[in-house]
Amino acid sequence: MDINKEELEIFSRQLILDEFNFKDFKKLQNKNISIIGIGGIGCPTAQYLISSGIKNLQIFDQDIIKKNNLNRQTLFSINDIGEKKSIIAKKRLKGINPLANIKSYHKKISEDNLDLLKKSSIVIDATDNWKTMKLVNNYCQSNSIPLLSSSVVGFDIQIALFVNNKKNHLCLECIFPNNNDMELARCETVGILGTAAGLAGLLSAQKTINFLMQFNQNNNFLTLINCKSLSFNHIKIDKNPKCNLILSKK
Ligand SMILES: [Zn+2]
């Protein structure tokens, strides 16, 4: 199995690991990852996925870089203010691995473009927008696309991976069955520490790699981390028989 000479050098320290022989590494490189939202969580998630050998990545963000993004959105610098996040993120990520295939979309995921997610091996939802989260959950669930949902407010991180296989229903809506348009506590109002967003991003990237490489197949957990105490809680989650997505199919 050939790996390009340049990539061989970039990833040489990773390729020493028993878990990443050329065949396994190639397996990782062949996956298609979609990240929705290149903000405080999306930046480190994308950065570390590319640094760990993910090669096919598409990123979605319709925002422009602002100064108040810089405390946590690690792909951007003061010189990027006013630029499109999607474009700058792609440039920085290509700086890590110039051979990565990165598609950047300066747009919001909506009902009209959900099919852009169709070929994803996994979708990572790093938005803090409840409407988008529900829309993406619904789409991934009905198309059997694995979905990792990651959020952080203040010092609290929340991450869950939904495998979305047809046999065992378990989705975001099962555990957060809000019918109303819930206003999430957003970082604009509650505040956010850069390291908390960074940790959420790193853990999201690790969880994604664990899933893709089948290092850890125990996914029916909601992981809650408090960054002050550095406590990790894995809460077992289960199908909700009253989930709207189940009821709507009956
Ligand atoms: Zn459900």
Boltz pocket constraint, residues with backbone or C-beta under 6 A from the ligand:
constraints:
  - pocket:
      binder: B
      contacts: [[A, 169], [A, 170], [A, 171], [A, 172], [A, 173], [A, 174], [A, 175], [A, 240], [A, 243], [A, 244], [A, 245], [A, 246]]
      max_distance: 6.0
